[in-house]
Amino acid sequence: MRARLTAVLIGLVLAAGVPVARAQDVGALFRDINPSVVVVRAKGREVTAARGISTFNETGSGVLISEDGKVMTAAHVVHSMDEIKVEFLGGETVSARVVQSEPAADLSLLQLEHVPAGAKVARLGDSDKVRVGDQVVVVGAPYGLSYSLSVGWISAKWPPNTVYRAMPLAEFFQTNATINTGNSGGPMFSMAGDVVGIVSHIISKSGGSEGLGFVVTVKTARELLLDKKSIWGGLEGTMLTGELAEIFNVPGGAGYLVKTVAKDSPGWTAGLLGGDRTAMINGQEIVVRGDIILEAGGIAVKAIDDMPKIREKLNAMRTGQTIKIRVLRAGKIVDLTGTLP
């Protein structure tokens, strides 16, 4: 009898060690947070050597953070796109527009036309309390497969301007939770159901997930999208300095070559023009024949560091104020006037 009782107790102890309970906890968590997650579908224009200007589609993810319809997502999904649609769990699709954007941290804030019934606002957590080794979940649309869950752990935490130089303002979590194309912009949740990060990118030799995912902390997202103004201009382009500036015969030795301007963006209404051809220069394919910005807001574009200075000045200006923009267009200096959103 004692042997049978001992066997039963051992069985109970072993059963307690099996991660069934945790799996059930994750399932319950998923069902609770899922209504706050959205799929972001955007349309834009690109320039290729084969087709010239053509349209393309981008799929990403996002998270609803306010009752009035604010959605956080990744800047590279929406920043220079002409049309943005946000799809909710029930299948309803709502038009959206960019209202804040900071490409230097890969973050954008969308405003929905309306919030569907049944949508749930996510809680923003405190990413400073997240530690290496904490379990987290990611919900998004990898390869367009909507509302897909992955589970992992925090592998590392990286201060701004360390792990990814193209995004110097972003503080990153590194995670082994599975992240693929389409997860970009989606939320990473703590086990308490709080959003602690926004998915940005992966480092991969194969092109797929290799356990090196990078997620912008919600602390960064709060600071850049909610606590301060981050002007969205709707522009994407290439910095021209040194030999490149000489090749394009840029007066002053530097400028910002506009590649794409999103329709109805501040850049679009100011009259800025993107390129319509590509050229191979020193082994690099560059979109050409767009405006080259020489000066904006009284700040001359002399180096890559001047672009953040221009953004800082614009962020400090009031909505409705005008801004003067000087560009090189087809070999001639042209002055444009834009309005701050």
URLINLIN-V381628 format. One record per residue. RES is the residue in three letters. SS is DSSP state (H for helix, E for strand, C for the rest). PSI is psi in degrees with one decimal (none if undefined). OMEGA is omega in radians with two decimals (none if undefined). Layout:
# URLINLIN-V381628
<<RES & SS & PSI & OMEGA> <RES & SS & PSI & OMEGA>>
This chain:
# URLINLIN-V381628
<<MET & C & -43.2 & 3.13> <ARG & H & -37.0 & -3.14> <ALA & H & -41.6 & 3.13> <ARG & H & -41.4 & 3.14> <LEU & H & -41.6 & 3.11> <THR & H & -42.6 & 3.14> <ALA & H & -40.3 & 3.13> <VAL & H & -43.9 & 3.13> <LEU & H & -42.9 & 3.10> <ILE & H & -41.2 & 3.12> <GLY & H & -40.0 & 3.12> <LEU & H & -40.5 & 3.12> <VAL & H & -45.1 & 3.13> <LEU & H & -41.3 & 3.14> <ALA & H & -35.4 & 3.12> <ALA & H & -26.0 & -3.13> <GLY & H & -14.2 & 3.12> <VAL & C & 136.0 & -3.00> <PRO & C & 33.8 & 3.12> <VAL & H & -44.2 & -3.13> <ALA & H & -43.4 & 3.12> <ARG & H & -41.6 & 3.12> <ALA & H & -39.6 & 3.11> <GLN & H & -37.5 & 3.11> <ASP & H & -42.5 & 3.13> <VAL & H & -40.4 & 3.11> <GLY & H & -43.0 & 3.12> <ALA & H & -40.5 & 3.10> <LEU & H & -44.7 & 3.14> <PHE & H & -44.9 & -3.12> <ARG & H & -28.3 & 3.14> <ASP & H & -39.8 & -3.04> <ILE & H & -20.1 & -3.02> <ASN & H & -38.9 & -3.12> <PRO & H & -11.1 & 3.11> <SER & H & -10.8 & -3.10> <VAL & E & 142.7 & 3.14> <VAL & E & 158.9 & 3.00> <VAL & E & 130.4 & -3.12> <VAL & E & 121.7 & 3.11> <ARG & E & 121.0 & -3.05> <ALA & E & 151.9 & 3.07> <LYS & E & 138.2 & 3.13> <GLY & E & -174.4 & 3.11> <ARG & E & 142.7 & 3.06> <GLU & E & 159.4 & 3.14> <VAL & E & 124.1 & 3.11> <THR & E & 158.6 & 3.14> <ALA & C & -34.7 & -3.05> <ALA & C & -38.6 & -2.97> <ARG & C & -4.0 & -3.05> <GLY & E & -135.1 & 3.12> <ILE & E & 126.5 & 3.11> <SER & E & 163.0 & 3.14> <THR & E & 154.3 & 3.08> <PHE & E & 162.2 & -3.13> <ASN & E & 145.6 & 3.09> <GLU & E & 135.0 & 3.08> <THR & E & 131.2 & 3.09> <GLY & E & -162.7 & -3.12> <SER & E & 173.3 & 3.12> <GLY & E & -177.7 & -3.12> <VAL & E & 135.1 & 3.12> <LEU & E & 125.3 & -3.04> <ILE & C & -2.2 & -3.14> <SER & C & 154.5 & -3.14> <GLU & C & -26.8 & -3.11> <ASP & C & 7.4 & 2.98> <GLY & C & 34.1 & 3.04> <LYS & E & 134.5 & -3.13> <VAL & E & 128.5 & 3.03> <MET & E & 140.8 & 3.09> <THR & E & -174.5 & 3.13> <ALA & C & 138.5 & -3.11> <ALA & H & -37.1 & -3.05> <HIS & H & -12.6 & 3.09> <VAL & H & -34.1 & -2.94> <VAL & H & -12.8 & -2.88> <HIS & C & -42.4 & -3.08> <SER & C & 31.1 & -3.08> <MET & C & 149.8 & -3.09> <ASP & C & -31.0 & -3.07> <GLU & E & 134.9 & -3.11> <ILE & E & 128.5 & 3.05> <LYS & E & 140.7 & 3.13> <VAL & E & 124.6 & -3.07> <GLU & E & 131.0 & -3.12> <PHE & C & 170.6 & -3.04> <LEU & C & -38.2 & -3.14> <GLY & C & -4.5 & 3.12> <GLY & C & -11.2 & -3.14> <GLU & C & 137.1 & -3.13> <THR & E & 132.7 & -3.06> <VAL & E & 138.1 & 3.06> <SER & E & 150.0 & -3.13> <ALA & E & 161.2 & 3.07> <ARG & E & 153.9 & 3.09> <VAL & E & 132.7 & 3.08> <VAL & E & -22.5 & 3.07> <GLN & E & 147.2 & 3.11> <SER & E & 139.2 & 3.07> <GLU & E & 89.1 & -3.13> <PRO & H & -27.3 & -3.13> <ALA & H & -5.4 & 3.01> <ALA & H & 5.4 & -3.12> <ASP & C & 48.3 & -3.12> <LEU & E & 139.0 & 3.01> <SER & E & 153.0 & 3.09> <LEU & E & 126.2 & 3.13> <LEU & E & 153.1 & 3.00> <GLN & E & 121.9 & 3.12> <LEU & E & 151.4 & 3.02> <GLU & C & -36.3 & 3.03> <HIS & C & 164.4 & 3.14> <VAL & C & 122.0 & -3.12> <PRO & C & 152.0 & 3.05> <ALA & C & 138.8 & 3.12> <GLY & C & -12.8 & 3.10> <ALA & C & 147.4 & -3.08> <LYS & C & 134.8 & 3.10> <VAL & C & 128.8 & 3.14> <ALA & C & 153.0 & 3.02> <ARG & E & 131.4 & 3.04> <LEU & E & 126.6 & -3.08> <GLY & C & -169.1 & 3.11> <ASP & C & 98.6 & -3.07> <SER & H & -17.4 & 3.08> <ASP & H & -22.4 & -3.13> <LYS & H & -7.4 & 3.14> <VAL & C & 133.6 & -3.07> <ARG & C & 156.4 & 3.04> <VAL & C & 131.3 & -3.09> <GLY & C & -12.4 & 3.09> <ASP & C & 141.6 & 3.09> <GLN & E & 141.5 & -3.12> <VAL & E & 162.2 & 3.06> <VAL & E & 146.1 & 3.10> <VAL & E & 132.0 & 3.09> <VAL & E & 131.6 & -3.13> <GLY & E & -155.8 & -3.06> <ALA & C & 67.4 & 3.12> <PRO & H & 127.1 & -3.09> <TYR & H & 31.0 & 3.09> <GLY & H & 2.8 & -3.14> <LEU & C & 94.7 & -2.93> <SER & C & 145.4 & 3.01> <TYR & C & 50.7 & 3.12> <SER & E & 135.2 & -3.08> <LEU & E & 137.4 & 2.92> <SER & E & 149.8 & -3.07> <VAL & E & 140.2 & 3.12> <GLY & E & -158.4 & -3.10> <TRP & E & 160.2 & 3.02> <ILE & E & 120.0 & -3.09> <SER & E & -31.4 & -3.11> <ALA & E & 164.9 & 3.04> <LYS & E & 129.2 & -3.02> <TRP & E & 127.6 & 3.10> <PRO & C & 164.4 & 3.08> <PRO & C & 148.8 & 3.05> <ASN & C & 40.2 & 3.08> <THR & C & -60.8 & -2.99> <VAL & C & -29.1 & -3.03> <TYR & C & 99.3 & -2.98> <ARG & H & -24.4 & 3.13> <ALA & H & -12.5 & 3.11> <MET & H & 69.3 & -2.99> <PRO & C & -17.1 & -3.08> <LEU & C & -6.2 & -3.02> <ALA & C & 129.7 & 2.88> <GLU & C & 129.8 & -3.02> <PHE & E & 143.2 & 2.76> <PHE & E & 139.0 & 2.94> <GLN & E & 135.1 & -3.09> <THR & E & 153.0 & 3.04> <ASN & C & 4.6 & 3.01> <ALA & C & 138.4 & -3.06> <THR & C & 124.3 & 3.13> <ILE & C & 131.0 & 3.11> <ASN & C & 177.5 & 3.07> <THR & C & 129.2 & -3.09> <GLY & C & -23.4 & 3.04> <ASN & C & -18.6 & -3.07> <SER & C & 130.4 & -3.14> <GLY & C & -11.4 & -3.12> <GLY & C & 160.8 & -3.11> <PRO & E & 147.2 & 2.90> <MET & E & 127.4 & -3.06> <PHE & E & 147.7 & 2.92> <SER & E & 170.5 & 3.12> <MET & C & -9.1 & 3.05> <ALA & C & -4.5 & 3.12> <GLY & C & 13.9 & 3.11> <ASP & E & 141.7 & 3.05> <VAL & E & 123.4 & 3.13> <VAL & E & -5.9 & 3.13> <GLY & E & 164.7 & 3.09> <ILE & E & 122.8 & -3.06> <VAL & E & 133.3 & -3.13> <SER & E & -66.6 & -3.00> <HIS & E & 175.5 & 3.05> <ILE & E & 159.8 & 2.92> <ILE & C & 122.4 & -3.00> <SER & C & 137.2 & 3.02> <LYS & C & -25.4 & -3.09> <SER & C & -18.3 & -3.05> <GLY & C & -15.1 & 3.09> <GLY & C & -176.5 & -3.10> <SER & C & 130.1 & 3.08> <GLU & C & 19.3 & 3.12> <GLY & C & 15.1 & 3.11> <LEU & C & 72.9 & 3.13> <GLY & E & 145.1 & -3.12> <PHE & E & 129.2 & -3.00> <VAL & E & 125.3 & 3.12> <VAL & E & 130.7 & -3.10> <THR & E & 151.0 & 3.13> <VAL & H & -22.9 & 3.04> <LYS & H & -47.0 & 3.09> <THR & H & -43.8 & -3.12> <ALA & H & -42.8 & 3.10> <ARG & H & -50.1 & -3.05> <GLU & H & -41.8 & -3.00> <LEU & H & -26.9 & -3.07> <LEU & H & -24.8 & -3.06> <LEU & H & -40.0 & -3.07> <ASP & C & -17.9 & 3.14> <LYS & C & 170.4 & 3.13> <LYS & C & 130.2 & 3.06> <SER & C & 96.5 & -3.04> <ILE & C & 133.5 & 3.00> <TRP & C & 117.7 & 3.12> <GLY & C & -20.0 & -3.13> <GLY & C & 19.4 & -3.08> <LEU & E & 149.0 & 2.96> <GLU & E & 138.7 & -3.08> <GLY & E & -163.9 & -3.06> <THR & E & 133.4 & 3.08> <MET & E & 130.4 & 3.13> <LEU & E & 115.0 & 3.04> <THR & E & 168.2 & 3.05> <GLY & H & -129.2 & -3.08> <GLU & H & -37.6 & 3.13> <LEU & H & -42.0 & 3.12> <ALA & H & -36.6 & 3.09> <GLU & H & -42.3 & -3.14> <ILE & H & -39.4 & -3.13> <PHE & C & 1.2 & 3.11> <ASN & C & 51.1 & -3.09> <VAL & C & 120.9 & 3.10> <PRO & H & 137.4 & -3.10> <GLY & H & -10.3 & 3.03> <GLY & H & 6.1 & 3.11> <ALA & E & 155.8 & 3.10> <GLY & E & 171.0 & -3.13> <TYR & E & 110.8 & -3.11> <LEU & E & 117.7 & -3.09> <VAL & E & 124.5 & 3.11> <LYS & E & -50.6 & -3.07> <THR & E & 144.1 & 3.03> <VAL & E & 119.8 & -3.14> <ALA & C & 138.6 & 3.12> <LYS & C & 138.2 & 3.10> <ASP & C & 11.9 & 3.06> <SER & C & 166.9 & 3.07> <PRO & H & -37.1 & 3.09> <GLY & H & -38.3 & 3.12> <TRP & H & -47.1 & -3.12> <THR & H & -22.8 & 3.07> <ALA & H & -14.5 & 3.12> <GLY & C & 11.8 & 3.11> <LEU & C & 142.2 & -3.11> <LEU & C & 136.3 & 3.05> <GLY & C & 179.0 & -3.11> <GLY & C & 167.9 & 3.13> <ASP & C & 8.3 & 3.10> <ARG & E & 163.4 & 3.02> <THR & E & 153.3 & 3.08> <ALA & E & 143.2 & 3.10> <MET & E & 114.2 & -3.09> <ILE & E & 116.8 & -3.12> <ASN & C & 41.1 & 3.11> <GLY & C & 2.9 & -3.13> <GLN & E & 127.3 & 3.09> <GLU & E & 122.4 & -3.07> <ILE & E & 136.5 & 3.03> <VAL & E & 125.8 & -3.03> <VAL & E & 174.8 & 3.13> <ARG & C & 17.5 & 2.99> <GLY & C & 169.0 & 3.08> <ASP & C & 147.6 & 3.02> <ILE & E & 112.5 & -3.11> <ILE & E & 122.6 & 3.14> <LEU & E & -29.2 & -3.08> <GLU & E & 142.2 & 3.09> <ALA & E & 130.8 & 3.13> <GLY & C & 28.4 & 3.14> <GLY & C & 2.6 & 3.13> <ILE & E & 120.7 & 3.13> <ALA & E & 141.1 & 3.11> <VAL & C & 101.1 & -3.11> <LYS & C & -27.7 & -3.10> <ALA & C & 168.5 & -3.12> <ILE & C & -29.1 & 3.14> <ASP & H & -16.1 & -3.14> <ASP & H & -24.1 & -3.14> <MET & H & -45.6 & 3.04> <PRO & H & -33.3 & 3.11> <LYS & H & -41.2 & 3.10> <ILE & H & -43.6 & 3.14> <ARG & H & -41.0 & 3.13> <GLU & H & -41.3 & 3.13> <LYS & H & -43.2 & 3.13> <LEU & H & -38.8 & 3.14> <ASN & H & -27.3 & -3.12> <ALA & H & -11.0 & -3.12> <MET & C & 160.4 & -3.12> <ARG & C & 152.2 & 3.05> <THR & C & 133.2 & 3.13> <GLY & C & -14.1 & 3.09> <GLN & C & 151.9 & 3.13> <THR & E & 154.3 & 3.12> <ILE & E & 134.9 & 3.10> <LYS & E & 134.1 & -3.13> <ILE & E & 126.2 & 3.10> <ARG & E & 127.8 & -3.10> <VAL & E & 158.4 & 2.96> <LEU & E & 117.9 & -3.09> <ARG & E & 115.3 & 3.13> <ALA & C & 40.8 & 3.06> <GLY & C & -0.8 & -3.12> <LYS & E & 146.4 & 3.07> <ILE & E & 128.0 & -3.13> <VAL & E & 134.7 & 3.10> <ASP & E & 129.5 & 3.14> <LEU & E & 161.0 & 3.10> <THR & E & 126.4 & 3.10> <GLY & E & 167.9 & 3.13> <THR & E & 133.2 & -3.12> <LEU & C & 131.6 & -3.14> <PRO & C & none & none>>
